[in-house]
Amino acid sequence: MDDITFRSDTVLSDIHLHTPNKRHLMVRLNAVGQPVFVSRFRILWREDEREVASDRNRREGQNGKNVSEAILLNKDGRASSSVQGLEALLDEDGDLEVIRKPHYPSLQEKEEPSRETIYPIILTKGIEDPTEDEEVEHPCPDVVKLEHTMATPLEDVGKQIWRGAFLLADYLLWKRDLFRNCTALELGAGTGLASIIMATVAKTVYCTDVGEDLLDMCERNVALNRHLRNPAGAEVKVKELDWLKNEFCTEPDTPYSWSEEEIADLYDLTSVILAADVFYDDDLTDAVFRTLYRIVHNAKNPCTIFLSIERRLNFTLRHMDISCDAYNHFRKCLHDLEDITDGKMKFTAKPIEPTFPQFFVYERVEQLELWEIGAEPL
């Protein structure tokens, strides 16, 4: 297969950008011919594991390169303490000693590929059952396995994994007692990471997005991670929810449509609404807030909304300066939501300081924000 080169008209998530090329495993082609890759993300439950991950993130940020994972894991595959990991990098004089891969003269020398090109390994092709490999190996209870695409056009960014989803997932794991046995709705779920994590404690999760191909991928990810669900019996329902439409899709012949019972259950029981990194287009941001208002207005219970966003700075010709128009529009919509005086709903928004533990290995940059919105009927 030809090499895959990232073009200038596509966007690539930092989650995938900082993953070594050797770990880009292509598993299939989706319905529109895009390469689909699989990645595994370990949940770092222990504090010493999180310290190691944080230490590695700092080193990556300072050096601009990934440090070999061999210094982070012991022979049993478990993370070593941060002190042990640091000592392994120092020589007897205290200088940094880089651990290099062993050299095998019998192997053919290969030039290290550039960051702009990846060399996928095709594991499967087509639409085989995504759980076949799980039948021959016991899934690790602490590993999230996700299918995703790599560089995509802007309209397909939901098929990638973004840092905002990891930030929201961290918070859900930290406050899992708060969400125990709840009914939750995720808007713009993409690959479904936040819904999968929410299902570890929730009773029902409505995982929604738009586009049959994207929802197919999301449903595969839900199936791949069913071992992580709430032991009490969590249910994850993948459904289509288009923010640009005022009604739910109820056509029985349409994939991922809603039944009347599911819509009633959504309004009767939902108390938590999630959205991770979906605020990158002004028109879509407006549509998200309209959808939020419509759902909480019809909900029978007070709802709490959790929104994650990453402030992305760009140079614009309109301002001739560095700006963040998408984030500024998000804040405007947030302010307008709090100022609603229709006598029906009251909204209160507040930022959540990202000082809670980090359960996944990713770079928690200062541009990441998490917001909590309380919605109560008057």
N, C-alpha and C positions, 0 to 999 in steps of 0.2 A: 504493500500500500504506500502511496506517496506520502511524503512528510506533510504535516499540517502546519501551515505558517499563519500566524496571527496578522490580520490585515489592519490597516489604520481605521477602517470603518466599523470595527468591532470593539467591544469592551471586554475586559478580563478582570475577574474578581481577584483581590489581593490574596484571598485564601488559596486560590489555585496558582497564582503567580509565584508564591513563596514555597510551593511544593516542588521537590526535586523532580526533574524530568523522568527519572527511573521509576517514580511512583505513579505516573500517569498511565493507568491501565484502562484501555478501551474495551468495553464489554459488548457493545452492539451498536447498530445504527437505529435511530428512532424513525418514526413514520415519515418525517420530512427529510431524512437523509443526513441528519447531523450526528457526528460521533458522540456516543455517550460513554462517560468514564465512571469509574467507581472509586470512592475514597472511604477510608475507615477512620473514625475519630473516637479516641478513647476518652471516657469520662473519668476525670481525675478526682476520685472521691477523697483520697487521703491528703492531708495538708502538706506532707513532705513532697508528694507528687506535684502538687500545685506550685510549690516553691521551686522545684526543678524546672517546671514549665515556664514560670516567670523569669527565672534566671536565664533560661535559654532565649526567651524573647528579648531580654536586655542585650544579650550577646549578639543576637541577630541584628538588632537595631543599631548597635555600635559598629559591627564589622561588616554588615551588609551581606553576610553569607550565613548559610546554615552550618552549625557545628554538628559533627558526626553524632548520630544517635547512640553510638556505642558507649559514649561517656555518660549517658543518662539512664541506661538500663543495665541491670546486673544479669548474671547468667540465667536467672529464672524468668527474665523478661519484665521484672518489676523495677520501678523507678528507684534509683538510689537517692540519698539525701543530697541537698544542694551543696553541702560542704564537701562530701565525697566527690561529687561531680566536678567541683572546682579544683580540688587537689589533684585530680587525675589529669588536669590540663597544665600543671606547673611542674617545671624541672626542679632539681635540687637547689638552684639559686633563686627560685621563685619566679622565673620567667615563663611566659606563656609558650607552651609547646604544643603545636598543632598535631593532632593524631591523623595520620594519613592512611589511606587504604593500603592493604598489603599488595605487593607487586608480584604478579605471576608471569614469569617470562614465557610460559607456554601459551598464554592467551594472546590473541591478536590485539595489538595496541589500537585504541580507538580515540579519536579526537573528541574532546568534551563538546557536546552540542551547545549551541547558543541558546539564550533564554527565549528568543523569538520563535524557535522551532521546537516542537515536541515530537517524540518518536513513539507512537502508541503501540501497545501490544494487544492484538485482538484476541480476546478470550472466547467470546461467542459472537454470533451474528444472527440477527433476526429477533424473534419475540419469544425466546424460550422462557420457561418458568423461572422467575428470578429466585425462587427458593430451592432450586434443585441442589445447589451446593450446600445449603443449610441442612439437607437431609443426611449428608455424609459427614458433616463435621458439626460439633456442638458449638452454637454461637456463643461468643463471649458475652457475659451479661453486662459488661462495662464498655462495649464498643457499639457505636452508631455507624451503620453502613449506609452510604448514600450514593445513588446514581445521580449524575449531573453532566451537563455539557461544559465545555471550556469557553473560549472566546465566542461571543454571540453578538448579533445586532442588538440594538437597544430594546427592541420589542420582545426579545427573548431572554432578557437578563434574569427572569424568574427561574430559568433552568440552571443557573449557577448558584453557588453558595456564597453568602456575603457575611461580613463581620457583624453586621447588625443582628443577624439571626443567632449568632453565637452569644452576643451580649444578652439578648433576650432569653436564650436557653440557660445561660448562667444564672440569671435572676430566678427563673422558674425552678431550677434545681436548689437554689439557696432557700427559697421561700415555699418549698413543696408542701409543707403543712398547711399553708394558706390556701392552696388550690386542691386539697384532697377532696375527692368525690364531687367535684364541681362539673358543670357543663360549660365548655369553652368553645369559642368561635375564633378561627384565625382567618384574617383577610389577606389575600395575596401570599398564600403559603409557599409557593414556589416548589422547592424540593421537599418541603414538609418537615424541616428540622424542628421548628418550635412546636408543631403539633405532636411530633413523635416524643419530644421531651415532656410536653404537657400530659401525654397519655400515660406517663409513668405514675401519675397520682390521680388524674381526673377520672370521672366516670364516663363522660362522653365528650368527644372532640369533633367539631365540624371543621374539617380542613378544606378550605375553599380557594379557588383561583379560577382563571378562565383560559380556555384553549384545551382541546381534547388531548393533544400530544403532551402538554405540560401536566395535565391531570393524570394521564397514564403513567408518567414518570413518578409523580407524587404517590400514586397508589402502589406502585412497585416498591417505593421506599418504605411506605407504611407496612407492607407485607414483609419486607426484609428485616424490619425491626420489631416485629410483633413480640419477640421475647422480652422486650423492655417494658411492656405495658403493665399497668396496675394489676397486681395479682388478684384484686377483687373483681376484675373483669372490665377493663376499659374498652370502649368501642370508638374507633376512629372512622368517621364517614367522610370520604372525599367527594366534594360536591362542587358544582360550578356556581360561581357568584360573580356576576359582571357588575362592576360599580357604575357603569354607564347606563344601566337599566334599573328601573324602579321596581321591578317585580322579579321574583324567583323564577327560574326555568322549571316548569312543571310538565313539559312534554314527555310522555312516557317513552317515546322512541329515541329521545336525545340522551346520549351518555352523560352520566353524572348529574341528572336532573333530580329535583326534589319531589317527594311525595307530600301530600297535604298533612299527613301525620308528622313528618319530619319538620315541616315549617312550624306547625303548632308546638312541637316539642322544643324547637329553637327559641321561640318567643316565651314559652312557659318556664323554661329551666335555665337559660343562659344567664350567667353572672360574670363571666370573664370574656373579654374580647382582646385579641392579639393582632399585631401587625408589625412585621420586621422589615425595615429598610425598603419601603415601597414609595417613598416620597422623593422621586427624582424627576417628575414631570408635573408642571403646574396644573394642567387639566385633570390628570389622574389624582393629584392631591385633593383638588376640589371634590372629585367624585368619591374619594375615600371618606372625607368628612361628611358628605351628604349621606353616604351609606351608613356611617356610624350613627348619625342622628336618627335616621329612619329605623334602624334596628333597635336602638335603646329606647326610642319613643314607643315602640310597640311591645317591648319586653315587659313582662310582669314583675321582674325583680330588678332592683338597682344593679347596675353594671359597673365594673371597673375595667378600664381600657389601658393596655400597656402598649406603647409605641416606641420602637427603636429607630434611630436615624443616624446616619453618618454625614457630617458636614464635609462636602467635597468642594474644595476651592478651585476655581477656574479663572483664567484670564479671559475677559470678554471685551469685544470691540465696543460694545455699547457703553461700558463704563471706563474703558481703557485702563482697567485696573483688575486686581484680583478680587473676585466676589464669589458669593455662594447663593445664587438666586433661588435654587430649589429649597434650600434650608430657610431662607428668608420668607419664602411663600408659605412654607410649613408653619413657621412661627406666627405669621399673620392669620392663617386659618385657625390655629390654636387659640389665638387671642379673640378672634371673631366667635369661636365656639363658646368661650367663657362669657362673652357679652350678649349671648342670646337672651332676649327678654320676652319670650312668647307666652310666658305663664304656664308652660307645660313641663319643661325640663331645666335643670340646673347642672352646669358642668364646672368642675374645678380641676385645673391642671397644675401639676407640680413636677419638677425634674427629680429623678432618683439618682443620687450620687453613685457613680460606678465603683464603689469601694467594696462591694461584695466579692466573695471568692470567685476565682476563675477556674471553671471546671473543664475547659477545653484549651488546647494549644492553638492560640492565634494571637495576633498583635492587638492588644486593646489600646488603640490610639486615643488621644485626648479628644479627637473629633467625634467619637462615638457618644451618643446620648440616649438615655432611656427616660420616657415620660409616663407618668401615671395620671389618668383622667378619671375622676369620679363622676358618675352620671346618676342623678336621682330625679324621679318625677316630683313635680310640685303639687 
